[in-house]
Amino acid sequence: MNKWVIGVVTVAILAFGSVIGFNLFVNKKIATALANLPEPVYPVTVEKLTPNTWDQNIKAIGYIEPNQGVNISNEVAGLVTAINFENGDVAKANTTLVNINSSVQAAQLKEQEVQLPAVRDDYNRQLRLYKDKSISQQSLQAAQAKYEALQANIESLQANIELRQIKAPFNGVLGIRNINLGQFLSAGTNIVRLEDLSVMRVRFSVPQSQIGKLSVGQPISLTVDPYPDRIYSGKINAIEPVINYKTGLVMIQAELPNDDQTLRGGMFAEVSVALSNLEQQFVVPQTAIVFALYGNSVFVINKQGDDTRVHQVTVDVLQRNGNYALVKGALTFGQEVVTTGILNLGNNTKVSVTPNPITPSDKMPKL
């Protein structure tokens, strides 16, 4: 019995030992094979660091508004008797655009004007008699009051008739009228839009941290979607004295000429305020930057004979513009920075430099 147990144990030990030995042999062979594998080489493209001039500017989205713009409306109710303009006309200041029926007021005015000479003559006669001490002062005052009241009535009727002639308050371009001949207008009816397009204004907001870089008279430029290849120029003419405490933004207004009237109120514009340029700066494509929570970095090429490797350099991204970024770090001009192929890289990774067939655009593509 004891011999049988010893035999079983011996067989078990031999079986397990052979399995363990085989696994150790296989693992050793795998380790040897891996150790003899060639080091991977990753293809990358590079760009040499050269001194660059970085154009500083403040960019914002603004909206265009006219120098002056108003919805023409009436102060008094009445029936439209004449429309003296066509849609889209150019109107001169004080030109009568619409006439509202004033026949009743005109008749009342004529009645008052007919009475005026007699009342005036009576007042002058009473004044002479008073100077001769032939009448009392009370009689003179009654005649004077009647004369002045009649004059006031005439002026009131003239003003009322004037209100029924709707005039353009300034030179500008008319829009599409909202009324018809013979229509009864209640007070405050929107008749037509009038805008002075000779000079336009753009309003935009910037962070409060940028206020110190702005001043009245500073030049700005902008583009609008209808004319993407055209750059409009103007100057800042006002800075809001109060910062919006909810957003931390301050409103800026700039003025720009619009001789050809291509700019229209309500357009959105991409505004750029030029600042002083920075010289001798490190500028790299944004594709060269490894963005991470613990810090941003770039990979720099190290060449030792035929051996080409990379090492990682931490950088601060100061500003961005399109596909390029202004960076600051332990870099020197003449170094080559990896621009594509950075996903597989780490410190001391072996790489092969390949030519870059694609040159990045200066502008980001628009959707």
MINURO-419827 format. One record per residue (C-alpha): residue number from 1; x, y, z. Coordinates in pm, whole numbers, plus 50000, padded with zeros to 5 digits. Layout:
N
i  X  Y  Z
NUM  X  Y  Z
...
REM end
This chain:
367
i  X  Y  Z
1  50000  50000  50000
2  50275  50243  50097
3  50464  50160  49777
4  50152  50234  49571
5  50106  50578  49735
6  50472  50663  49685
7  50443  50571  49317
8  50138  50791  49261
9  50305  51087  49433
10  50620  51034  49227
11  50420  51029  48901
12  50231  51345  49001
13  50554  51528  49086
14  50707  51429  48755
15  50394  51544  48563
16  50369  51884  48731
17  50743  51932  48709
18  50743  51870  48336
19  50457  52122  48284
20  50631  52389  48493
21  50960  52323  48320
22  50796  52348  47977
23  50631  52681  48069
24  50961  52819  48197
25  51128  52711  47873
26  50858  52877  47660
27  50868  53202  47861
28  51245  53215  47828
29  51222  53167  47453
30  50957  53442  47426
31  51168  53682  47634
32  51471  53605  47418
33  51269  53663  47100
34  51131  53992  47227
35  51474  54105  47337
36  51606  54040  46988
37  51323  54222  46810
38  51434  54537  46621
39  51347  54870  46790
40  51035  55027  46632
41  51090  55338  46422
42  50796  55577  46378
43  50770  55806  46075
44  50721  56177  46157
45  50727  56512  45981
46  50919  56805  46126
47  50945  57181  46100
48  51250  57388  46186
49  51210  57661  46449
50  51290  58001  46300
51  51239  58351  46448
52  50885  58463  46367
53  50688  58785  46401
54  50361  58720  46583
55  50078  58953  46492
56  49890  59036  46810
57  49524  59118  46787
58  49199  59095  46973
59  48928  58905  46787
60  48557  58929  46855
61  48218  58880  46692
62  48023  59205  46651
63  47710  59328  46482
64  47672  59614  46237
65  47435  59904  46294
66  47378  60224  46093
67  47498  60568  46190
68  47130  60653  46235
69  46829  60430  46188
70  46464  60471  46278
71  46121  60330  46207
72  45922  60624  46067
73  45588  60650  46249
74  45306  60901  46297
75  45230  61096  46614
76  44859  61152  46539
77  44591  60923  46396
78  44437  60985  46057
79  44368  60875  45700
80  44659  60847  45452
81  44597  61090  45164
82  44938  61070  44991
83  45248  60848  44985
84  45539  61042  44836
85  45809  60773  44813
86  45883  60436  44656
87  46032  60135  44830
88  46410  60167  44853
89  46419  60539  44769
90  46695  60768  44894
91  46530  61032  45113
92  46658  61379  45198
93  46611  61531  45541
94  46276  61712  45591
95  46127  61553  45277
96  45756  61479  45325
97  45706  61106  45295
98  45339  61064  45388
99  45043  61302  45417
100  44765  61236  45666
101  44426  61400  45612
102  44431  61752  45765
103  44130  61911  45592
104  43944  61973  45920
105  44246  62136  46080
106  44307  62344  45764
107  43949  62475  45775
108  43979  62562  46143
109  44307  62739  46075
110  44152  62945  45797
111  43867  63044  46031
112  44113  63158  46297
113  44331  63345  46048
114  44028  63533  45914
115  43951  63660  46264
116  44308  63761  46340
117  44319  64105  46166
118  44003  64230  46341
119  44114  64107  46682
120  44460  64259  46631
121  44314  64595  46526
122  44082  64592  46828
123  44375  64527  47060
124  44579  64810  46904
125  44279  65050  46940
126  44234  64953  47303
127  44606  65010  47359
128  44586  65370  47220
129  44279  65445  47429
130  44452  65314  47739
131  44751  65539  47675
132  44506  65833  47651
133  44353  65715  47980
134  44017  65670  47806
135  43968  65305  47918
136  44061  65097  48218
137  44351  64857  48234
138  44104  64570  48270
139  43956  64644  47925
140  44303  64651  47772
141  44397  64320  47931
142  44077  64158  47800
143  44157  64269  47445
144  44517  64154  47478
145  44413  63813  47611
146  44171  63764  47321
147  44440  63855  47067
148  44710  63632  47220
149  44466  63339  47259
150  44379  63362  46890
151  44749  63364  46799
152  44804  63055  47017
153  44513  62875  46850
154  44659  62949  46508
155  45002  62817  46612
156  44842  62504  46759
157  44651  62433  46438
158  44964  62492  46229
159  45157  62247  46448
160  44875  61993  46421
161  44880  62018  46042
162  45259  61987  46048
163  45231  61663  46249
164  45015  61521  45969
165  45301  61562  45724
166  45537  61272  45805
167  45890  61384  45713
168  46231  61218  45696
169  46436  61328  46000
170  46771  61279  45821
171  46924  61167  45491
172  46902  60795  45436
173  46772  60494  45246
174  46409  60390  45284
175  46300  60031  45322
176  45970  59867  45232
177  45658  60061  45328
178  45402  59903  45558
179  45103  60122  45471
180  44868  60184  45178
181  44693  60487  45035
182  44358  60546  45208
183  44454  60343  45514
184  44359  60475  45858
185  44667  60496  46077
186  44651  60484  46453
187  44918  60681  46637
188  45257  60507  46638
189  45206  60297  46324
190  45531  60168  46173
191  45531  60328  45826
192  45878  60251  45685
193  46238  60199  45796
194  46492  60478  45730
195  46866  60417  45771
196  47166  60642  45720
197  47417  60407  45553
198  47690  60664  45486
199  47874  60565  45803
200  47828  60235  45986
201  47909  60129  46338
202  48006  59792  46480
203  47954  59688  46841
204  48151  59405  46997
205  48249  59287  47344
206  48594  59205  47481
207  48703  59062  47819
208  48781  59316  48088
209  49143  59196  48090
210  49186  59351  47742
211  49063  59703  47828
212  49414  59832  47893
213  49509  59747  47534
214  49227  59950  47378
215  49177  60322  47330
216  48952  60560  47137
217  49089  60615  46786
218  49255  60272  46767
219  49219  60110  46421
220  49010  59798  46369
221  48933  59574  46074
222  48644  59341  46006
223  48500  59098  45756
224  48141  58995  45690
225  48004  58675  45537
226  47849  58837  45226
227  48194  58970  45121
228  48446  58723  45276
229  48743  58846  45070
230  48697  59213  45158
231  48844  59378  45468
232  48672  59689  45607
233  48870  59936  45817
234  48756  60173  46089
235  48842  60322  46428
236  48716  60277  46781
237  48499  60576  46871
238  48358  60474  47211
239  48429  60237  47500
240  48150  60158  47745
241  48248  60303  48086
242  48081  60015  48273
243  48176  59645  48268
244  47894  59393  48267
245  47927  59233  48610
246  47750  58915  48492
247  47982  58840  48200
248  48295  59044  48274
249  48277  59191  47924
250  48293  59554  47811
251  48114  59690  47504
252  48323  59858  47233
253  48191  60064  46940
254  48384  60141  46623
255  48295  60358  46326
256  48376  60283  45963
257  48290  60446  45629
258  48039  60278  45399
259  48063  60478  45077
260  47944  60193  44857
261  47673  60095  45109
262  47771  59727  45107
263  47743  59709  45486
264  47390  59685  45622
265  47250  59706  45970
266  47210  59372  46146
267  47507  59201  45980
268  47739  58994  46198
269  48109  59071  46160
270  48441  58915  46258
271  48625  59206  46421
272  49001  59227  46472
273  49177  59497  46676
274  49547  59515  46586
275  49800  59539  46870
276  50179  59578  46866
277  50359  59280  46706
278  50594  59045  46895
279  50934  58984  46735
280  51169  58680  46756
281  50900  58437  46871
282  50858  58058  46867
283  50562  57973  46642
284  50465  57610  46577
285  50171  57434  46408
286  49905  57335  46658
287  49945  56975  46537
288  50292  56975  46698
289  50156  57035  47048
290  50069  56753  47287
291  49782  56896  47492
292  49745  56738  47837
293  49598  56825  48176
294  49939  56811  48341
295  50098  57043  48083
296  50151  57097  47711
297  50463  56983  47528
298  50632  56934  47192
299  50875  56671  47062
300  51217  56793  46946
301  51445  56592  46713
302  51785  56471  46844
303  52025  56337  46582
304  52337  56137  46667
305  52484  56007  46347
306  52226  55782  46182
307  52029  55754  46506
308  51733  55993  46519
309  51529  56018  46839
310  51295  56266  47005
311  51274  56420  47348
312  50975  56594  47502
313  50993  56965  47594
314  50728  57133  47808
315  50587  57455  47657
316  50331  57721  47744
317  50080  57801  47471
318  50048  58181  47487
319  49819  58255  47193
320  49661  58079  46898
321  49580  58202  46548
322  49436  57965  46292
323  49655  57654  46263
324  49949  57809  46446
325  50029  57878  46810
326  50271  58107  46991
327  50464  57900  47248
328  50723  57959  47517
329  50961  57698  47660
330  51314  57556  47664
331  51350  57579  47288
332  51619  57722  47062
333  51599  57845  46705
334  51723  57586  46456
335  51573  57290  46639
336  51333  57066  46451
337  50991  57010  46605
338  50772  56710  46521
339  50454  56831  46350
340  50273  56504  46271
341  50297  56149  46404
342  50317  56246  46774
343  50059  55992  46899
344  50308  55703  46921
345  50597  55906  47058
346  50758  55924  47401
347  51091  56034  47537
348  51382  55884  47343
349  51157  55721  47083
350  51334  55639  46758
351  51186  55810  46455
352  51242  55856  46084
353  51187  56199  45932
354  50969  56199  45622
355  50888  56497  45397
356  50560  56674  45470
357  50344  56673  45155
358  50081  56901  45310
359  50138  57264  45402
360  49890  57382  45670
361  49667  57674  45577
362  49697  58003  45761
363  49322  58007  45819
364  49100  57755  45990
365  48837  57609  45754
366  48482  57734  45798
367  48191  57498  45840
REM end
